[in-house]
């Protein structure tokens, strides 16, 4: 039971962190036109990280379901 609670807490932290990172990048893009491409790339990388992180947790759940 503790492992499930810990994984849910980590998933929540990852989701909140990625959301805050993307929001920060968008605000910086609005404020500074010279560095717009750099912050756009960083926002895209944060989105890719989110997709990979969610995939890892889904694979973990599948493996635990299969072997448990």
SULTA-V151350 format. One record per pair of residues at least 12 apart in sequence whose C-alpha atoms are under 10 Angstrom apart, sorted by the first residue. I is the first residue (numbers start at 1). J is the second residue. D is the distance in Angstrom with one decimal. If there is no record, write none. Layout:
BEGIN
I:J:D
I:J:D
END
This chain:
BEGIN
4:61:9.8
7:57:8.2
7:60:10.0
8:57:9.5
10:57:9.8
11:50:9.8
11:53:8.3
11:54:7.8
11:57:8.0
14:49:9.4
14:50:7.4
14:53:7.8
14:54:8.9
15:50:7.2
15:53:9.1
15:54:8.9
17:46:9.2
17:50:9.4
18:43:8.8
18:45:9.8
18:46:6.0
18:47:7.1
18:48:9.8
18:49:8.0
18:50:6.5
19:43:9.6
19:46:8.5
19:47:8.7
19:50:9.1
20:46:9.8
21:42:8.6
21:43:7.1
21:46:7.0
21:47:9.3
22:39:8.9
22:40:8.9
22:42:7.9
22:43:5.0
22:44:8.1
22:45:9.2
22:46:6.6
22:47:7.6
23:43:8.2
24:39:8.9
24:42:10.0
24:43:8.6
25:38:9.0
25:39:5.2
25:40:6.9
25:41:9.1
25:42:7.0
25:43:5.8
25:44:9.6
25:46:9.6
26:39:7.2
26:40:7.4
26:42:9.7
26:43:7.5
27:39:9.2
28:40:9.4
29:43:10.0
END
